[in-house]
Amino acid sequence: VDDLEGLANALGDSAKVVYKGGTPALAEIARATTFATEASGPEPGLRVEYFASTDLSGSPVRTGTDLHLGYGPDHPLPPDFHSGRWTGYYRVNDRGTYHLVLQAMGEQGGARLFLDDKLVIDSWNLHRSLVNDAVLDLAAGPHQVRLEAYRVANWGSSTLRLGLVRSDAIVDPDAVAIASKADAVVLAVGFD
């Protein structure tokens, strides 16, 4: 019995129990974020360079393009991943406040995110959390993205996700509508 079913069983016919996920999981945000390899180019994705070192030194041992940056249990980083650099552009259609969400490897590695050559998330040496969030006001147009990450000794987490979302689009409007009509709301939060 999950929480929702248990609540419905406990209340019986005295209440109607409705569920609506209010916010997307980090993996969903990463999959929904679209990048382009050039500021005005039509090619989707981020260019990626993989290095044999953990400090991005030397020549890349492999290059390619990732459509989204959404590595996790169902789509892990390559087993021989030591460090990598992803570069490309995120196009903002309408000026607004955006959340940049970066889920990295924690103490098993490090990551840093640059937007328009400005460091906006830095967990390269000091790991504040597994999920980092920066809130920025972004003008309409293309914004240069550069993510650098490393993993220590091929062990630990293979999660590396990057997503950008407008602040006013994070919460599902249907969930807000349902909650606004309810006598009580149960909010469950946690990691995906």
QUINORGI-V256536 format. One record per backbone hydrogen bond with DSSP energy under -1.0 kcal/mol. CO is the residue of the C=O (numbers start at 1). NH is the residue of the N-H. E is the energy in kcal/mol with one decimal. If there is no record, write none. Layout:
# QUINORGI-V256536
co: <CO CO>
nh: <NH NH>
e: <E E>
This chain:
# QUINORGI-V256536
co: <2 3 4 5 6 7 8 11 22 25 26 27 28 35 36 43 46 47 48 49 50 50 51 62 64 66 69 71 72 75 78 82 83 84 85 86 87 88 89 90 92 96 97 98 99 100 101 102 103 105 106 108 110 111 112 113 113 114 115 118 121 130 132 134 136 138 141 143 144 145 146 147 148 149 150 152 160 161 163 165 166 172 173 174 175 176 179>
nh: <6 7 8 9 10 11 12 14 172 29 30 31 32 45 89 37 66 87 64 85 61 62 83 50 48 46 162 160 75 72 81 151 51 149 49 147 47 145 36 143 141 138 167 136 165 134 163 132 161 108 109 152 150 123 148 120 121 146 118 115 113 104 102 100 98 96 92 90 116 88 114 86 112 84 110 155 71 103 101 99 169 176 177 178 179 180 182>
e: <-2.6 -2.3 -2.4 -2.6 -2.2 -2.1 -1.9 -1.7 -3.4 -2.2 -2.4 -2.2 -1.9 -2.2 -2.7 -2.4 -2.8 -2.5 -1.9 -2.1 -2.8 -1.2 -1.1 -3.2 -2.7 -2.9 -2.5 -2.0 -1.1 -1.4 -2.1 -2.5 -2.7 -2.2 -2.0 -2.5 -2.8 -3.2 -2.2 -2.0 -3.0 -3.1 -3.1 -2.6 -1.9 -2.2 -2.2 -3.4 -2.6 -1.5 -1.6 -3.4 -2.4 -3.0 -2.5 -2.9 -1.6 -2.2 -1.4 -2.6 -2.8 -2.1 -2.9 -2.9 -3.2 -2.0 -2.6 -2.5 -3.1 -2.0 -3.1 -3.0 -2.4 -2.6 -2.0 -1.7 -2.5 -2.4 -3.1 -3.2 -1.8 -1.7 -2.3 -2.4 -2.5 -2.3 -1.0>
